[in-house]
Amino acid sequence: MKQFIVAVTTFTMFYELSARENTLTNNNKIFDSELHYSLYVPDGTERIISRTVYLDQLHGFWLAQCIANWTGLITEMDKIEAPFYTDENWGDPDQKNIWGNFVHHANIIDYFFVYNDKPWGADDDTDIEYMYQHLLDINNTSMLNGEQIKNGWLHHIYSNEDAPGGENFLWVSNETAYYLMRGGLLPPTTSEPEHNSNYEMIDAQLTTEIFGLFAPTRPDIALRMAHLPIRTTAKNNAEWISEFYVIMYSLAADIDIELSMKEKVFWLAQNARKRLPDDSYAAGMYDFIKLAYTANPNKDDWEITRDAVYEQYQVAGKDGYNYNKSFDAGINFAASLVSLFYGEGDLLRTIRIGSLAGWDADNPTATWGGLLGFMLGRKRVEQAFERYNLSDTYWISRTRRNFPDRTPDAAGEDTFPMMAMRGVYIIDRVIMEEMGGGVDLEKNVWYIPDINIKK
C-alpha cells in the first residue's frame, strides 16, 4: 500500500490519514512519497491555487454529492411522464417507482442525511468515480489506458453471476460495457454502437465528472483524462454531455470570487456549452432550456420549463431527439439543466428541483450536488443544511469489491478526508506531468501555467 508522508499542520488538522497510510515527519510538508516533486520557479503568470482550500473543497464535493445522490434516490424513476411531481410534493410520502417499488432508506420526499455513527453508502453515482480515483492512484498515472480501465472494472465490479443477491449495481451502458470487457474488448471499442446498443444512455454522465476536479482550471487536460473513461460507455450526444459536465467541474476552480453563486454556475454552463456541437440535440436542449429560463426566470416556475421539455423532446422529438428510455442521456441532461438554471447556484434548491423534476432523479442531483459542494467546501455545505454532525465515512463495499479497508475500526472502508487527500496527490501529478506546472510544498500551493482562458 502506498505510504503518504504527512505533517501535523493546519493543513492536515481535519484530514489526517489512518495510521496505516501516513508517516509523521518534522518537515511540515505533505506529499506523495511515490511522486517526484521537481523544482518549479514561477514566472508570475501562473494561476495559484491553495492546496489547503482545495482539500476542503474535495471534501465538500464528496459530502454534498452523497447528500444529493441519496436524496435523489428517493424519487428516482417515480415519474417519467406527465403528471410529474411539483414543489407541492416536497415533504409528501414517496410514491412507487416505475417498477412498483419504494426505496428502503426513506419514505418522505425530503433531504436525506447520514450522521456520524453510520457511513454513506456507495451508489453508482459515486462508486465508479471512487474507482477511477483509486486506479489513477495505484497506477501512478494521470491518463488511464484501456487495459487499466478494463482491469479495474473487472477487479472491482461484480458480475451478476457472483454479486451478493445477484445485484451488481450496473445498468444499461455500464452493464453492457462490463460484459464486453469480460469478453476481451477495451475502451473505446466498448462504446461503439456495433458492440454497445446502449451507447447513448446516461451512464458516463454520472461516472466521469470527477476528472474535471483533477485538472483544476484546465478543461483541455480534464477532457484528455476523461476521454477513455467516457468512451468506455458513451459516444456522440452521451459523450458530449459528459464532457459538458467535466468542463464545468474543471473550470469551477477558475471563477471570479466576486461573482454570486448564480453568476458562477451560469458562467460555467456558458463555457461548457461551447463543447456541444451546434447541430446536436444536446445543444438544442441547452439552448431551449436556457431561453425558457431567460423568458420566465421566476425560480418557482421551473415546473413550466420541465413540462415543456417533456412535451417538446420526449413527446415531439424536438431537435432530432429520439426518446428511448427513461435513463438515456438526453432527457436526464435536460432535467439536470432545469435544476441548474432554476436552482441558481443554491445547493438546497438545486437538489430539491432535481429530485422533483423526474426521470433518473438521483443523477442530476448528484452531479450538481458534487459541483456546488466543491464550490462551497465542506464547512459551507454543513452550514447550508444546518447540519454539523454529518458522517464523513464511506461504505464502498456496499456496491464494489476489492478495495482496501482504510477504517478497520469504524463502519465503512474510507473517509471523505482521506479520499480528498488522495485527490490532492493525483492533482499534484497532473499539474507537474500534464500541465508543466509546479507544487510548492512549503506554501501548499499549485502553480498552473496560464493558457489564457477568457472569462
Backbone torsions as a table, in degrees:
resi	resn	phi	psi	omega
1	MET	NA	140.5	-177.8
2	LYS	-61.2	138.1	177.6
3	GLN	-101.8	123.5	178.6
4	PHE	-102.9	138.8	178.6
5	ILE	-98.2	122.5	-172.0
6	VAL	-133.0	138.3	175.5
7	ALA	-104.4	153.3	176.8
8	VAL	-84.5	94.9	-179.1
9	THR	-133.8	177.7	174.8
10	THR	-58.0	-35.2	-179.1
11	PHE	-56.5	-34.9	-174.8
12	THR	-109.0	6.8	-174.8
13	MET	-54.2	-43.7	-177.7
14	PHE	-102.9	9.0	-172.5
15	TYR	-133.0	36.3	-179.5
16	GLU	-70.1	136.4	176.8
17	LEU	-79.5	162.7	177.9
18	SER	-64.9	161.2	-175.9
19	ALA	-60.7	-26.3	-178.8
20	ARG	-78.9	-9.3	-172.6
21	GLU	-123.7	11.8	-179.9
22	ASN	-144.5	158.5	175.3
23	THR	-128.0	127.0	179.3
24	LEU	-84.8	133.6	-179.9
25	THR	-128.9	179.2	179.7
26	ASN	-110.2	14.4	-174.7
27	ASN	-96.5	2.7	177.4
28	ASN	53.9	36.4	176.5
29	LYS	-126.3	155.0	177.1
30	ILE	-130.1	122.5	-174.7
31	PHE	-159.2	162.3	178.3
32	ASP	-83.0	117.9	-175.8
33	SER	-69.1	-14.0	179.4
34	GLU	-98.1	8.6	-179.2
35	LEU	-119.5	132.0	176.9
36	HIS	-84.0	119.1	179.9
37	TYR	-93.6	99.2	-178.2
38	SER	-75.6	153.8	178.6
39	LEU	-67.7	132.5	178.1
40	TYR	-128.3	129.8	178.8
41	VAL	-110.5	108.3	-178.4
42	PRO	-68.1	148.4	178.8
43	ASP	-106.8	4.8	176.4
44	GLY	93.6	-4.5	-179.2
45	THR	-101.2	-4.7	-174.1
46	GLU	-77.3	155.7	163.1
47	ARG	-75.7	140.0	178.3
48	ILE	-117.5	123.0	-177.9
49	ILE	-123.6	133.3	179.1
50	SER	-75.2	124.9	173.9
51	ARG	-66.5	-33.2	179.0
52	THR	-61.3	-49.9	-179.9
53	VAL	-65.0	-42.5	-176.5
54	TYR	-64.6	-34.6	177.2
55	LEU	-59.2	-46.7	177.8
56	ASP	-64.7	-36.2	179.0
57	GLN	-66.7	-38.6	176.5
58	LEU	-64.3	-37.8	174.2
59	HIS	-61.3	-44.9	177.9
60	GLY	-60.5	-37.2	176.7
61	PHE	-58.6	-52.5	-177.4
62	TRP	-64.9	-43.1	-177.3
63	LEU	-64.9	-52.0	-177.0
64	ALA	-68.4	-32.6	177.2
65	GLN	-63.7	-41.1	179.2
66	CYS	-68.2	-42.4	176.5
67	ILE	-57.9	-48.7	-177.1
68	ALA	-67.2	-40.3	179.3
69	ASN	-59.2	-51.7	-175.5
70	TRP	-75.6	-22.4	171.4
71	THR	-71.3	-46.9	-179.7
72	GLY	-64.9	-29.1	179.3
73	LEU	-62.4	-25.6	-179.2
74	ILE	-61.0	-38.0	-177.1
75	THR	-108.2	6.1	-178.8
76	GLU	-54.8	125.0	177.1
77	MET	60.7	20.5	173.6
78	ASP	-73.1	-40.8	-174.5
79	LYS	-131.0	114.1	179.1
80	ILE	-120.4	3.7	174.3
81	GLU	-159.6	165.2	-178.2
82	ALA	-62.7	146.4	-1.0
83	PRO	-81.1	138.9	-178.5
84	PHE	-94.7	172.1	169.4
85	TYR	-65.5	155.0	172.7
86	THR	-129.7	177.5	177.5
87	ASP	-57.0	-28.4	-179.5
88	GLU	-63.9	-20.7	-178.2
89	ASN	-84.6	-9.4	178.8
90	TRP	-65.2	125.9	-176.6
91	GLY	92.4	-5.2	177.2
92	ASP	-82.2	165.5	172.3
93	PRO	-61.2	142.2	176.5
94	ASP	-65.2	148.5	176.2
95	GLN	-106.0	162.6	-178.4
96	LYS	-65.8	148.5	176.2
97	ASN	-82.8	-177.2	-173.8
98	ILE	-65.1	-16.3	177.2
99	TRP	-93.8	4.3	178.1
100	GLY	81.8	20.7	-175.9
101	ASN	-116.8	155.9	167.1
102	PHE	-99.9	156.5	172.6
103	VAL	-77.0	161.0	-175.4
104	HIS	-92.8	-19.9	-169.8
105	HIS	-93.7	-9.5	-178.9
106	ALA	-160.9	151.2	175.8
107	ASN	-122.3	2.9	177.3
108	ILE	-121.8	140.5	177.4
109	ILE	-77.9	100.4	-175.3
110	ASP	-164.6	169.6	176.2
111	TYR	-60.9	140.3	-178.1
112	PHE	-113.0	134.8	-177.7
113	PHE	-129.5	148.5	170.4
114	VAL	-118.1	132.5	-173.5
115	TYR	-103.4	178.7	-165.5
116	ASN	-53.9	-28.5	-174.0
117	ASP	-85.7	-0.9	-178.9
118	LYS	-135.8	153.5	177.9
119	PRO	-90.4	154.9	169.4
120	TRP	-71.5	130.0	178.1
121	GLY	-77.1	140.3	173.9
122	ALA	-66.3	150.7	175.2
123	ASP	-146.8	170.1	-174.9
124	ASP	-67.1	-14.1	175.9
125	ASP	-80.6	-10.1	179.7
126	THR	-128.6	-27.9	-169.0
127	ASP	-75.8	-30.3	177.3
128	ILE	-72.9	-37.7	173.8
129	GLU	-61.9	-41.4	176.1
130	TYR	-58.6	-43.6	-180.0
131	MET	-64.6	-43.2	179.9
132	TYR	-64.1	-39.1	175.9
133	GLN	-61.6	-42.0	179.2
134	HIS	-62.5	-41.5	-178.7
135	LEU	-67.1	-39.9	174.7
136	LEU	-60.9	-40.3	-177.2
137	ASP	-66.4	-54.0	-173.1
138	ILE	-74.0	-23.3	178.1
139	ASN	-91.0	-0.7	-179.8
140	ASN	47.5	53.4	-177.0
141	THR	-142.1	160.5	171.9
142	SER	-102.6	-18.9	-175.4
143	MET	-125.0	105.7	177.6
144	LEU	-73.3	138.0	174.3
145	ASN	-96.5	173.1	-175.6
146	GLY	-60.8	-37.7	-179.3
147	GLU	-67.6	-41.3	178.7
148	GLN	-65.0	-38.7	177.6
149	ILE	-65.6	-47.8	-180.0
150	LYS	-59.4	-48.1	-179.2
151	ASN	-61.2	-39.0	179.0
152	GLY	-65.7	-45.3	178.8
153	TRP	-60.0	-46.8	-175.0
154	LEU	-71.6	-28.6	-179.3
155	HIS	-80.1	-34.5	-171.0
156	HIS	-106.1	-12.1	-177.5
157	ILE	-112.6	133.0	177.5
158	TYR	-70.9	150.9	163.2
159	SER	-85.2	167.1	175.7
160	ASN	-66.6	-24.9	-177.4
161	GLU	-74.9	-30.7	-177.3
162	ASP	-115.0	6.3	179.5
163	ALA	-76.4	140.8	174.5
164	PRO	-57.7	124.9	-179.1
165	GLY	74.4	5.5	178.7
166	GLY	75.0	15.0	-178.2
167	GLU	-115.9	112.2	-178.9
168	ASN	-100.8	5.9	175.0
169	PHE	56.6	38.3	170.1
170	LEU	-121.7	147.2	179.0
171	TRP	-138.5	162.7	176.7
172	VAL	32.5	-113.0	-171.3
173	SER	-67.5	-35.5	175.1
174	ASN	-59.0	-43.6	179.8
175	GLU	-63.6	-45.6	179.7
176	THR	-62.2	-46.1	-179.0
177	ALA	-63.1	-38.2	179.2
178	TYR	-58.7	-47.8	-178.3
179	TYR	-73.0	-27.9	172.5
180	LEU	-65.4	-39.0	176.9
181	MET	-68.4	-36.8	174.8
182	ARG	-61.4	-29.6	178.7
183	GLY	-85.1	-0.7	174.2
184	GLY	108.9	-6.6	179.4
185	LEU	-78.2	152.4	178.3
186	LEU	-117.9	154.8	169.5
187	PRO	-62.8	142.8	7.3
188	PRO	-89.3	1.9	-178.6
189	THR	-58.2	-29.7	-178.0
190	THR	-67.7	-8.3	176.7
191	SER	-111.9	3.5	179.6
192	GLU	-72.4	135.5	-175.5
193	PRO	-55.0	-33.0	-179.2
194	GLU	-68.4	-17.7	177.6
195	HIS	-107.9	-33.3	-172.2
196	ASN	-127.3	100.7	-179.0
197	SER	-71.7	-10.2	-179.2
198	ASN	-98.6	20.7	-172.7
199	TYR	-64.1	-17.4	177.6
200	GLU	-106.6	24.8	174.5
201	MET	-85.9	-179.4	-168.6
202	ILE	-75.1	-16.0	-159.3
203	ASP	-50.2	-50.4	-174.5
204	ALA	-65.8	-22.1	-179.9
205	GLN	-62.8	-31.1	-174.6
206	LEU	-102.6	4.0	-175.0
207	THR	-121.6	-3.9	-170.3
208	THR	-130.6	-0.3	-178.0
209	GLU	-59.1	-31.8	-174.1
210	ILE	-59.8	-24.2	179.5
211	PHE	-63.4	-26.3	174.8
212	GLY	-64.9	-37.1	178.5
213	LEU	-69.9	-26.0	179.9
214	PHE	-76.9	-10.7	178.8
215	ALA	-129.7	67.0	-174.9
216	PRO	-58.1	131.4	177.9
217	THR	71.3	-2.5	-174.0
218	ARG	-124.3	78.6	179.6
219	PRO	-62.1	-24.4	176.8
220	ASP	-62.3	-42.9	177.4
221	ILE	-70.7	-41.9	-179.9
222	ALA	-58.6	-41.4	179.6
223	LEU	-66.6	-36.1	175.8
224	ARG	-65.2	-43.0	179.5
225	MET	-64.8	-37.6	-174.6
226	ALA	-86.6	-10.2	-170.5
227	HIS	-56.0	-57.1	-178.2
228	LEU	-68.5	-40.7	173.9
229	PRO	-57.3	-39.7	176.7
230	ILE	-66.7	-46.5	-177.2
231	ARG	-75.5	1.9	169.8
232	THR	-64.7	-34.2	-174.7
233	THR	-131.5	-13.5	-168.7
234	ALA	-128.2	149.1	173.2
235	LYS	-147.5	156.4	178.0
236	ASN	59.5	-128.0	-173.1
237	ASN	-57.6	-40.7	179.0
238	ALA	-63.4	-35.6	177.0
239	GLU	-68.4	-46.4	-177.2
240	TRP	-66.1	-37.5	178.0
241	ILE	-64.1	-42.0	178.3
242	SER	-63.0	-40.2	177.6
243	GLU	-65.1	-35.1	175.9
244	PHE	-55.0	-46.9	179.9
245	TYR	-67.0	-42.7	179.7
246	VAL	-58.4	-43.5	-180.0
247	ILE	-62.5	-45.2	179.2
248	MET	-60.0	-43.2	179.8
249	TYR	-63.9	-40.1	-179.3
250	SER	-66.9	-44.8	-177.2
251	LEU	-74.6	-10.1	-179.9
252	ALA	-63.4	-18.0	177.1
253	ALA	-89.4	5.2	-171.8
254	ASP	-131.0	36.9	-175.3
255	ILE	-105.4	141.8	175.3
256	ASP	-58.4	119.3	-175.9
257	ILE	-68.4	-14.0	179.1
258	GLU	-79.4	-13.7	-179.8
259	LEU	-74.9	152.6	172.3
260	SER	-73.9	165.5	177.6
261	MET	-60.2	-38.3	177.1
262	LYS	-60.9	-47.8	-179.6
263	GLU	-63.3	-35.0	-179.7
264	LYS	-65.3	-49.6	-177.2
265	VAL	-67.6	-32.9	177.9
266	PHE	-70.4	-36.2	176.1
267	TRP	-64.3	-43.7	178.5
268	LEU	-60.9	-47.1	-178.4
269	ALA	-64.3	-41.1	179.4
270	GLN	-59.8	-41.8	179.6
271	ASN	-71.7	-37.8	178.6
272	ALA	-69.6	-28.5	178.9
273	ARG	-57.5	-29.1	-178.8
274	LYS	-61.4	-21.5	-178.6
275	ARG	-78.8	-21.4	-176.4
276	LEU	-81.7	121.8	177.2
277	PRO	-56.6	135.1	-173.4
278	ASP	-61.5	-25.6	-179.1
279	ASP	-93.7	9.5	179.4
280	SER	-88.5	153.6	176.0
281	TYR	-67.6	-26.1	178.0
282	ALA	-61.9	-44.8	177.1
283	ALA	-65.2	-40.4	178.1
284	GLY	-60.5	-41.8	177.9
285	MET	-62.7	-46.1	179.9
286	TYR	-58.1	-49.7	-176.2
287	ASP	-65.1	-38.9	179.8
288	PHE	-63.2	-46.7	-176.4
289	ILE	-72.3	-39.2	178.2
290	LYS	-63.9	-41.6	178.6
291	LEU	-64.9	-40.2	179.5
292	ALA	-64.1	-40.4	177.7
293	TYR	-65.4	-44.5	-178.6
294	THR	-61.3	-38.4	-179.7
295	ALA	-75.3	-26.3	-176.9
296	ASN	-142.1	73.9	-171.4
297	PRO	-81.9	2.6	177.3
298	ASN	-58.9	117.2	-173.0
299	LYS	-64.0	-16.0	178.0
300	ASP	-88.0	-1.3	-178.8
301	ASP	-105.6	21.9	179.8
302	TRP	-59.0	-29.5	-177.4
303	GLU	-62.1	-32.7	179.2
304	ILE	-62.6	-45.0	179.5
305	THR	-69.5	-41.1	176.5
306	ARG	-58.7	-44.1	179.2
307	ASP	-65.5	-34.5	177.1
308	ALA	-67.3	-37.7	175.3
309	VAL	-59.5	-46.3	178.9
310	TYR	-58.4	-48.8	-176.8
311	GLU	-67.9	-44.0	-173.9
312	GLN	-77.6	-36.6	-174.2
313	TYR	-103.3	-54.6	-177.4
314	GLN	-67.1	-41.1	-176.4
315	VAL	-88.5	-48.2	-171.0
316	ALA	-95.9	-12.4	176.8
317	GLY	70.5	37.8	-179.8
318	LYS	-58.0	146.8	177.0
319	ASP	58.8	26.5	177.3
320	GLY	78.1	10.3	179.9
321	TYR	-73.8	131.2	178.8
322	ASN	-115.0	98.9	-179.2
323	TYR	-59.7	126.8	-176.9
324	ASN	-110.8	-64.3	-178.7
325	LYS	-135.4	163.3	-177.5
326	SER	-71.1	-7.7	176.0
327	PHE	-118.4	32.3	175.1
328	ASP	-85.7	169.6	-172.1
329	ALA	-64.3	-42.6	-169.6
330	GLY	-67.5	-57.0	-173.7
331	ILE	-63.6	-31.9	179.5
332	ASN	-78.7	-28.9	171.1
333	PHE	-63.4	-43.6	179.1
334	ALA	-61.9	-44.6	178.8
335	ALA	-61.5	-38.5	-179.4
336	SER	-65.7	-37.1	179.7
337	LEU	-69.2	-35.6	175.1
338	VAL	-59.4	-46.4	-179.3
339	SER	-69.9	-32.5	179.1
340	LEU	-67.1	-52.5	-175.2
341	PHE	-68.2	-46.8	-177.8
342	TYR	-77.8	-20.5	173.1
343	GLY	-72.9	-24.9	172.4
344	GLU	52.4	36.6	176.3
345	GLY	84.0	-1.8	177.0
346	ASP	-84.3	116.3	-174.3
347	LEU	-57.6	-49.9	-176.1
348	LEU	-66.1	-43.2	-178.5
349	ARG	-67.0	-38.4	179.6
350	THR	-63.7	-44.3	178.3
351	ILE	-64.5	-41.0	-179.2
352	ARG	-62.6	-48.1	179.3
353	ILE	-63.2	-44.1	179.5
354	GLY	-59.8	-36.9	-179.7
355	SER	-70.3	-31.1	-176.8
356	LEU	-93.8	-13.1	-171.8
357	ALA	-66.9	-32.1	178.9
358	GLY	117.7	-178.7	178.3
359	TRP	58.0	-135.0	-174.0
360	ASP	-85.6	70.9	-162.5
361	ALA	-61.7	-24.4	-177.9
362	ASP	-77.4	-18.2	-179.4
363	ASN	-73.5	-55.5	176.8
364	PRO	-59.9	-37.8	-179.7
365	THR	-63.9	-44.0	179.9
366	ALA	-65.2	-40.4	179.4
367	THR	-60.5	-51.4	-177.9
368	TRP	-77.3	-31.1	174.0
369	GLY	-60.3	-43.1	178.1
370	GLY	-64.2	-44.2	-178.8
371	LEU	-65.4	-50.6	-178.5
372	LEU	-67.4	-35.1	176.5
373	GLY	-63.4	-38.0	175.2
374	PHE	-64.8	-45.5	-178.1
375	MET	-63.9	-32.1	-179.2
376	LEU	-84.5	-38.8	-172.1
377	GLY	86.1	162.0	-172.8
378	ARG	-55.2	-50.2	-173.3
379	LYS	-62.5	-40.3	-178.6
380	ARG	-75.4	-25.1	171.9
381	VAL	-65.3	-46.9	177.5
382	GLU	-59.2	-42.3	179.3
383	GLN	-64.4	-38.9	-178.4
384	ALA	-61.4	-40.2	-179.3
385	PHE	-91.7	-7.0	-175.6
386	GLU	54.6	44.6	177.1
387	ARG	-129.8	120.9	-174.4
388	TYR	-119.1	9.7	178.1
389	ASN	-127.6	34.7	179.6
390	LEU	-75.4	146.8	179.0
391	SER	-64.0	144.8	171.3
392	ASP	-121.5	22.8	177.0
393	THR	-106.8	155.3	-170.6
394	TYR	-133.2	133.1	-175.1
395	TRP	-107.2	80.7	-176.6
396	ILE	-68.8	-30.3	-176.1
397	SER	-73.8	-2.6	171.7
398	ARG	-59.6	-36.8	-175.4
399	THR	-123.8	-24.8	-174.2
400	ARG	-125.6	169.8	-171.6
401	ARG	-133.0	167.1	171.8
402	ASN	64.7	33.3	171.3
403	PHE	-104.8	149.7	178.9
404	PRO	-66.4	146.2	174.7
405	ASP	-89.1	104.1	-177.4
406	ARG	-89.8	-3.3	177.9
407	THR	-131.3	65.2	-173.5
408	PRO	-62.5	-20.9	-178.9
409	ASP	-100.7	9.3	-178.4
410	ALA	-139.8	165.6	178.0
411	ALA	-66.6	152.0	-176.6
412	GLY	78.0	-175.1	-178.6
413	GLU	-125.3	-1.8	-175.0
414	ASP	-156.3	172.4	176.3
415	THR	-133.4	154.2	177.1
416	PHE	-59.7	-40.2	176.6
417	PRO	-59.4	-42.8	178.9
418	MET	-69.1	-37.8	177.2
419	MET	-63.9	-40.8	177.8
420	ALA	-65.5	-39.9	-179.9
421	MET	-62.1	-43.9	179.1
422	ARG	-65.4	-32.7	174.9
423	GLY	-62.3	-39.6	177.5
424	VAL	-61.1	-42.0	-179.8
425	TYR	-66.1	-36.0	175.8
426	ILE	-63.4	-41.8	179.6
427	ILE	-66.2	-36.9	174.4
428	ASP	-51.0	-48.3	-178.3
429	ARG	-65.4	-45.1	-178.0
430	VAL	-59.7	-45.1	-176.9
431	ILE	-64.8	-40.5	-179.4
432	MET	-78.0	-44.8	-171.2
433	GLU	-88.4	-29.4	-176.3
434	GLU	-105.7	-30.9	-176.9
435	MET	-100.8	-13.8	-175.8
436	GLY	70.1	25.0	179.5
437	GLY	-99.3	-160.9	-175.0
438	GLY	-143.2	163.6	176.9
439	VAL	-122.6	123.4	175.4
440	ASP	-99.2	105.6	-176.7
441	LEU	-74.8	-19.9	177.5
442	GLU	-75.7	-44.6	-177.4
443	LYS	-91.7	-8.3	-177.0
444	ASN	56.7	51.3	178.3
445	VAL	-133.9	158.2	171.1
446	TRP	-105.4	144.1	171.4
447	TYR	-110.1	116.6	-176.7
448	ILE	-115.0	116.0	179.9
449	PRO	-57.1	137.5	-176.3
450	ASP	-77.5	130.7	174.7
451	ILE	-112.6	17.6	171.7
452	ASN	60.8	46.0	171.4
453	ILE	-71.5	122.4	-177.2
454	LYS	-77.2	136.0	177.2
455	LYS	-94.5	NA	NA
